[in-house]
C-alpha cells in the first residue's frame, strides 16, 4: 500500500514538473524560435502589407523591450526606384489605440513622397481602415532628388489623431519650431494650413500635393519653395479657397516657359507677396519675377507686346537680328485684381534690359488678365482650345476675366 502511494506521488510530481516547468520552457523556446524565424518575419510583413494596402518586406526583427518591435531593412510599396520607400530601421510600439513609430532616418524621393501622401490621405478619409491614432518621429529626413542630389530636410514629428467625427494630421519640424502643417478633415470638408521656413525642393512639394501641386512641376528640378498658406474646401466638388505667400528660388525659366512660347533661359526668383483664390480660381495676386543673365526669344518679346500691351524699348531689336536674345536682367512685378492685370518694373527702369538698355517697357495701364491665355497659345491658334496650358489657365483665372475674354 505504501509502495502504491509512493508511486502515485512520484507520478504527480513528474506531471507537475512537466506541466509547470518543461512545457512552459518548451513553449518559450518555441516562441523564441518562431520570433526569430523566417516565417514570423514573413507573417509580420504580410500583416503590415494588408494593413497598408501595399507590399511590405522586412529584413530582420528584434524585440528590444516588451511591446516594441525593431524592424530592419523595411521596404514599403516596392523598391525606391519603383516608387517605394525603404527604411533601414524602424521601431514599432502599440500603446492602447495608438501606433508609435520611431525612425532614425529616411531618404524621401518624389516617388516615396507621393506614397506617403497617399497613406496620409487614406488615414484622413478612411477611419474604418485605419482606426488607430499614429505618432511618428523621424530623426532626420533627406530629400533624395531624381538628379542624384541629397538635401537635408531636418527632423519631423507627425501626429494623426481623431476628435469626434473629425480627423487631423499635424506635422512639425524638429527641434520644435514655427514650421508646421495642419490638415483637418470632417466628412468631405477639408481645412489646411502650413508654414515652411527652410526651403523644400519643388519636386518633393509637387509629389506631396498630388494633382493640386501640378504647378510645382513647372518650376524645374532645382527650384526650392518656402512660405505659408491656408486653404479650405467644403466638399470634393468645390474648388479650394485660401491664400498664400512665399518665395520660390532657382526657378528654371526654360522649364517654366516650355508649355507656352519657348525661348526663355536662365534662373529666376519668384516672390509672392499675396495670392488669394476662391473656389479654385485666382482672385487677387501681387508677385514679382527677377532673373539675372539669361536668354529670351524675339518671338516671346513680340508676344508680350502683342498680347499684354508691353511697349518696345530702345533695345527691343538687336542690330544683328538675332532670334534668341541675351538679357542682363528681368525684373517684373505682376498685380492681378479680378479681370485686370497690371505689370510694373520690380526694380530700376524697364521690365527686361540688355546691355544696360530697356528691351521692354511696362504697359501704359492695366490689361485683361485673360490675355495671358493668348500669350501661351501657339502662334496662329485661338486661345481655346489651343493647348493644355491655356485650358488650365482659363480654368483658374478670375471668373470675371474668363467671361470678359469670351471663354
C-alpha positions as CSV (number, residue, x, y, z in Angstrom):
1,X,0.0,0.0,0.0
2,X,2.8,2.4,0.9
3,X,4.6,1.4,-2.3
4,X,1.5,2.2,-4.3
5,X,1.1,5.7,-2.6
6,X,4.8,6.4,-3.3
7,X,4.5,5.6,-6.9
8,X,1.4,7.8,-7.2
9,X,3.2,10.7,-5.5
10,X,6.1,10.3,-7.9
11,X,3.6,10.4,-10.9
12,X,2.0,13.6,-9.5
13,X,5.4,15.2,-9.1
14,X,6.5,14.3,-12.6
15,X,3.3,15.6,-14.1
16,X,3.6,18.8,-12.1
17,X,7.2,19.2,-13.3
18,X,6.2,18.6,-16.9
19,X,3.2,21.0,-16.7
20,X,4.9,23.6,-14.6
21,X,8.5,23.6,-15.9
22,X,9.1,21.6,-19.0
23,X,6.0,22.6,-21.0
24,X,6.3,26.4,-20.4
25,X,10.0,26.2,-21.1
26,X,9.3,24.4,-24.4
27,X,6.6,26.9,-25.3
28,X,9.0,29.8,-24.6
29,X,11.7,28.2,-26.6
30,X,9.2,27.6,-29.5
31,X,8.0,31.2,-29.2
32,X,11.6,32.5,-29.2
33,X,12.4,30.3,-32.2
34,X,9.2,31.5,-34.0
35,X,10.1,35.1,-33.4
36,X,13.5,34.7,-35.0
37,X,12.3,32.5,-37.8
38,X,11.7,33.4,-41.4
39,X,8.1,32.5,-41.1
40,X,7.5,35.0,-38.3
41,X,9.2,37.8,-40.3
42,X,7.2,37.0,-43.4
43,X,3.9,36.9,-41.4
44,X,4.7,40.3,-39.9
45,X,5.4,41.7,-43.4
46,X,2.1,40.2,-44.8
47,X,0.1,41.7,-41.9
48,X,1.7,45.1,-42.5
49,X,1.0,44.8,-46.2
50,X,-2.7,44.0,-45.6
51,X,-3.0,47.0,-43.3
52,X,-1.2,49.5,-45.6
53,X,-2.6,48.1,-48.8
54,X,0.9,47.8,-50.5
55,X,3.6,45.1,-50.5
56,X,5.9,45.2,-47.4
57,X,9.2,43.3,-47.0
58,X,11.1,43.1,-43.7
59,X,14.7,42.1,-43.5
60,X,15.0,41.5,-39.7
61,X,13.0,41.6,-36.5
62,X,14.2,42.2,-32.9
63,X,12.3,42.7,-29.6
64,X,14.4,45.3,-27.6
65,X,11.7,45.6,-24.9
66,X,8.2,44.3,-24.2
67,X,5.6,45.6,-26.7
68,X,8.2,47.0,-29.1
69,X,9.4,45.6,-32.4
70,X,12.6,46.8,-34.1
71,X,12.4,46.1,-37.8
72,X,15.4,46.3,-40.1
73,X,15.5,46.6,-43.9
74,X,11.8,47.5,-44.4
75,X,10.7,48.1,-48.0
76,X,7.2,49.5,-48.4
77,X,5.4,49.6,-51.7
78,X,8.4,48.1,-53.6
79,X,12.0,49.3,-54.2
80,X,12.7,53.1,-54.2
81,X,13.3,53.0,-58.0
82,X,9.7,51.7,-58.4
83,X,8.1,54.3,-56.2
84,X,8.6,52.5,-52.9
85,X,10.0,53.6,-49.6
86,X,12.9,51.9,-47.8
87,X,13.6,52.3,-44.1
88,X,16.9,50.9,-42.7
89,X,15.4,50.7,-39.2
90,X,12.1,51.5,-37.6
91,X,10.7,50.8,-34.1
92,X,7.0,50.0,-33.8
93,X,5.1,50.2,-30.5
94,X,1.4,49.6,-29.9
95,X,0.1,51.5,-26.9
96,X,-3.6,51.1,-26.5
97,X,-5.3,52.6,-29.5
98,X,-2.1,54.3,-30.7
99,X,0.7,53.2,-33.1
100,X,4.1,54.8,-32.4
101,X,6.9,54.7,-34.9
102,X,10.4,55.9,-34.4
103,X,12.6,56.2,-37.5
104,X,16.3,57.2,-37.2
105,X,16.4,58.4,-40.8
106,X,14.6,58.3,-44.1
107,X,15.6,59.2,-47.7
108,X,12.5,60.7,-49.3
109,X,12.3,60.9,-53.1
110,X,9.5,62.4,-55.1
111,X,8.1,58.9,-55.6
112,X,8.2,58.0,-51.9
113,X,6.8,61.4,-51.0
114,X,3.8,60.6,-53.3
115,X,3.4,57.2,-51.5
116,X,3.5,58.9,-48.0
117,X,0.9,61.5,-49.2
118,X,-1.4,58.6,-50.3
119,X,-1.1,57.0,-46.9
120,X,-1.9,60.3,-45.2
121,X,-5.0,60.8,-47.4
122,X,-6.1,57.2,-46.7
123,X,-5.8,57.7,-42.9
124,X,-7.7,61.0,-43.1
125,X,-10.6,59.7,-45.1
126,X,-10.9,56.0,-44.2
127,X,-11.3,55.7,-40.4
128,X,-12.7,52.2,-40.7
129,X,-9.5,51.0,-42.3
130,X,-7.2,53.0,-40.0
131,X,-8.9,53.1,-36.6
132,X,-5.8,53.8,-34.6
133,X,-4.0,57.1,-33.9
134,X,-0.4,57.3,-35.2
135,X,2.6,59.2,-33.7
136,X,5.7,59.2,-35.9
137,X,9.1,60.6,-35.1
138,X,11.7,60.8,-37.8
139,X,15.1,62.0,-36.6
140,X,16.4,63.0,-40.0
141,X,14.8,63.4,-43.4
142,X,17.0,63.5,-46.5
143,X,15.4,64.8,-49.7
144,X,16.6,62.3,-52.4
145,X,16.0,64.0,-55.7
146,X,15.9,62.2,-59.1
147,X,19.0,64.0,-60.4
148,X,21.1,62.4,-57.6
149,X,21.2,65.4,-55.2
150,X,20.7,64.8,-51.5
151,X,19.5,67.7,-49.3
152,X,19.0,67.8,-45.6
153,X,15.3,68.1,-44.6
154,X,15.7,68.1,-40.8
155,X,13.7,66.0,-38.3
156,X,9.9,65.8,-38.3
157,X,7.2,64.9,-35.7
158,X,3.9,63.7,-37.1
159,X,0.6,63.1,-35.3
160,X,-2.5,61.6,-36.8
161,X,-5.4,62.0,-34.3
162,X,-9.2,61.9,-34.3
163,X,-11.6,64.1,-32.4
164,X,-15.2,63.1,-32.7
165,X,-16.1,62.9,-36.4
166,X,-13.1,64.9,-37.4
167,X,-9.6,63.6,-38.2
168,X,-6.4,65.7,-38.1
169,X,-2.9,65.5,-39.3
170,X,-0.1,67.6,-37.7
171,X,3.5,67.8,-39.0
172,X,6.1,69.8,-37.1
173,X,9.8,70.3,-37.9
174,X,12.1,69.3,-35.1
175,X,13.5,70.6,-32.9
176,X,10.2,72.4,-32.1
177,X,9.7,75.4,-34.4
178,X,7.1,77.5,-36.1
179,X,7.3,75.3,-39.2
180,X,4.3,73.1,-39.3
181,X,1.5,71.8,-41.4
182,X,-2.0,71.0,-40.1
183,X,-4.8,69.3,-42.0
184,X,-8.3,68.7,-40.6
185,X,-11.0,66.6,-42.3
186,X,-14.6,66.2,-41.3
187,X,-17.0,64.4,-43.8
188,X,-16.0,66.0,-47.2
189,X,-14.8,69.3,-45.7
190,X,-11.0,69.9,-45.5
191,X,-9.1,72.8,-43.8
192,X,-5.3,73.0,-44.2
193,X,-2.7,75.5,-43.2
194,X,1.1,75.4,-43.2
195,X,4.3,77.4,-42.8
196,X,7.7,76.3,-44.2
197,X,10.8,78.4,-43.5
198,X,13.5,76.0,-44.6
199,X,13.1,75.6,-48.4
200,X,11.6,72.4,-49.7
201,X,12.5,71.1,-53.2
202,X,9.7,71.8,-55.6
203,X,9.6,68.2,-57.0
204,X,9.0,66.9,-53.4
205,X,6.3,69.5,-52.8
206,X,4.6,68.7,-56.1
207,X,4.6,65.0,-55.1
208,X,3.1,65.7,-51.7
209,X,0.4,67.9,-53.1
210,X,-0.5,65.5,-55.9
211,X,-2.6,67.0,-58.7
212,X,-3.0,70.1,-56.6
213,X,0.7,70.7,-56.9
214,X,1.0,70.4,-60.7
215,X,2.3,74.0,-60.9
216,X,5.3,73.0,-58.8
217,X,6.4,70.6,-61.6
218,X,6.8,73.5,-64.0
219,X,9.4,75.2,-61.8
220,X,12.3,73.0,-62.7
221,X,14.3,70.3,-60.7
222,X,16.4,72.9,-58.8
223,X,13.6,75.0,-57.5
224,X,13.2,75.5,-53.8
225,X,9.9,76.7,-52.1
226,X,9.3,78.3,-48.7
227,X,6.3,80.3,-47.4
228,X,2.9,79.9,-45.8
229,X,-0.6,79.0,-47.0
230,X,-4.1,78.4,-45.8
231,X,-6.8,76.6,-47.8
232,X,-10.2,75.1,-47.3
233,X,-12.7,73.1,-49.3
234,X,-16.3,72.5,-48.5
235,X,-16.6,69.2,-50.4
236,X,-14.9,67.3,-53.2
237,X,-16.9,69.1,-55.9
238,X,-15.9,72.6,-54.6
239,X,-12.7,74.2,-55.5
240,X,-10.1,75.3,-52.9
241,X,-10.3,78.8,-51.3
242,X,-7.5,80.4,-49.4
243,X,-4.3,82.5,-49.6
244,X,-0.6,82.0,-49.8
245,X,2.7,83.9,-49.7
246,X,6.3,82.9,-50.1
247,X,9.5,82.7,-52.2
248,X,10.5,80.3,-54.9
249,X,14.2,80.3,-55.7
250,X,16.1,78.8,-58.6
251,X,13.2,78.6,-61.0
252,X,14.3,77.2,-64.3
253,X,12.9,79.6,-66.9
254,X,13.3,77.1,-69.7
255,X,11.0,74.6,-67.9
256,X,8.6,77.3,-66.9
257,X,8.2,78.5,-70.4
258,X,8.2,75.1,-72.1
259,X,4.4,74.8,-72.2
260,X,4.0,78.2,-73.9
261,X,6.1,80.3,-76.2
262,X,9.5,78.8,-75.9
263,X,12.7,80.8,-75.7
264,X,13.4,81.7,-72.1
265,X,16.6,80.6,-70.4
266,X,18.2,81.2,-67.0
267,X,17.2,81.1,-63.4
268,X,14.7,83.3,-61.6
269,X,13.4,84.0,-58.2
270,X,9.6,84.4,-57.7
271,X,8.4,86.3,-54.6
272,X,4.7,86.1,-53.9
273,X,3.6,88.9,-51.6
274,X,0.0,87.9,-51.7
275,X,-2.1,85.5,-53.7
276,X,-5.8,84.8,-52.9
277,X,-8.0,82.2,-54.6
278,X,-11.7,81.4,-54.3
279,X,-13.3,78.1,-55.3
280,X,-10.3,77.1,-57.4
281,X,-10.0,80.5,-59.2
282,X,-7.5,83.2,-58.7
283,X,-8.9,86.4,-57.2
284,X,-6.0,88.7,-56.4
285,X,-2.2,88.5,-56.6
286,X,0.9,90.5,-56.1
287,X,4.1,88.8,-57.1
288,X,7.4,89.5,-58.8
289,X,9.9,87.6,-61.0
290,X,13.5,88.6,-61.1
291,X,16.2,86.9,-63.2
292,X,19.8,87.6,-64.0
293,X,21.7,87.0,-67.2
294,X,19.7,84.7,-69.4
295,X,18.1,84.4,-72.9
296,X,14.8,85.3,-74.4
297,X,13.4,84.7,-77.9
298,X,12.3,87.6,-80.1
299,X,9.1,85.6,-80.6
300,X,8.3,85.8,-76.9
301,X,9.1,89.6,-76.9
302,X,6.7,90.1,-79.8
303,X,4.1,88.1,-77.9
304,X,4.4,90.2,-74.8
305,X,3.9,93.4,-76.9
306,X,1.0,92.0,-78.9
307,X,-0.9,90.3,-76.1
308,X,-0.1,92.1,-72.9
309,X,0.5,95.6,-74.1
310,X,4.2,95.8,-73.2
311,X,6.0,98.6,-75.1
312,X,9.2,98.1,-77.1
313,X,12.3,99.8,-75.5
314,X,15.5,101.1,-77.1
315,X,17.0,97.6,-77.2
316,X,13.8,95.8,-78.4
317,X,15.5,94.7,-81.7
318,X,19.1,93.5,-81.9
319,X,21.4,95.0,-84.5
320,X,22.3,91.6,-85.9
321,X,18.6,90.5,-86.0
322,X,19.1,87.5,-83.6
323,X,16.1,85.4,-82.9
324,X,17.4,84.5,-79.4
325,X,18.5,87.4,-77.4
326,X,20.7,87.7,-74.3
327,X,19.4,89.9,-71.4
328,X,21.1,91.4,-68.4
329,X,18.1,91.0,-66.2
330,X,14.3,90.6,-65.9
331,X,12.5,92.4,-63.1
332,X,8.7,92.3,-63.4
333,X,6.0,92.8,-60.8
334,X,2.5,91.5,-61.6
335,X,-0.7,92.6,-59.9
336,X,-3.9,90.8,-60.5
337,X,-7.2,92.3,-59.3
338,X,-10.2,90.4,-60.7
339,X,-10.1,90.7,-64.5
340,X,-7.3,93.3,-64.6
341,X,-3.5,92.6,-64.8
342,X,-1.0,95.4,-64.1
343,X,2.7,94.9,-65.0
344,X,5.4,97.1,-63.5
345,X,9.2,97.1,-63.2
346,X,10.2,95.3,-60.0
347,X,13.3,97.4,-59.8
348,X,15.0,100.1,-61.9
349,X,13.6,101.1,-65.3
350,X,12.2,98.6,-67.9
351,X,10.9,95.1,-67.5
352,X,13.8,93.5,-69.4
353,X,17.2,95.0,-70.0
354,X,20.1,94.2,-72.4
355,X,23.4,95.9,-72.5
356,X,22.1,98.4,-69.9
357,X,19.1,99.5,-72.1
358,X,15.4,98.6,-71.7
359,X,14.2,95.9,-74.0
360,X,10.6,96.1,-72.8
361,X,8.7,98.9,-71.1
362,X,5.6,98.2,-69.0
363,X,2.1,98.7,-70.5
364,X,0.5,102.1,-70.1
365,X,-2.3,100.7,-67.9
366,X,-4.0,97.5,-66.7
367,X,-4.5,94.8,-69.3
368,X,-7.2,92.0,-69.4
369,X,-5.6,89.1,-67.4
370,X,-7.4,86.7,-69.8
371,X,-4.8,87.7,-72.5
372,X,-2.3,85.6,-70.7
373,X,-4.0,82.6,-72.2
374,X,-3.4,84.1,-75.7
375,X,0.3,84.6,-74.8
376,X,0.8,80.9,-74.0
377,X,-1.1,79.7,-77.1
378,X,0.8,78.5,-80.1
379,X,1.1,81.2,-82.8
380,X,-1.8,81.3,-85.2
381,X,-4.2,79.3,-83.0
382,X,-7.0,80.7,-80.9
383,X,-6.6,80.6,-77.1
384,X,-9.3,78.0,-76.8
385,X,-8.6,75.1,-77.2
386,X,-5.1,75.8,-78.3
387,X,-3.2,73.8,-75.6
388,X,-3.4,72.1,-72.3
389,X,-1.7,75.0,-70.5
390,X,-4.1,77.6,-72.0
391,X,-7.1,75.5,-71.0
392,X,-5.7,75.2,-67.4
393,X,-5.1,79.0,-67.3
394,X,-8.7,79.7,-68.3
395,X,-9.9,77.3,-65.6
396,X,-8.0,79.1,-62.8
397,X,-8.1,82.8,-64.0
398,X,-10.7,85.0,-62.2
399,X,-14.2,84.1,-63.4
400,X,-14.9,87.7,-64.5
401,X,-11.7,87.6,-66.5
402,X,-12.8,84.4,-68.3
403,X,-16.2,86.0,-69.2
404,X,-14.6,89.2,-70.3
405,X,-12.2,87.2,-72.5
406,X,-15.1,85.4,-74.2
407,X,-14.0,82.0,-72.9
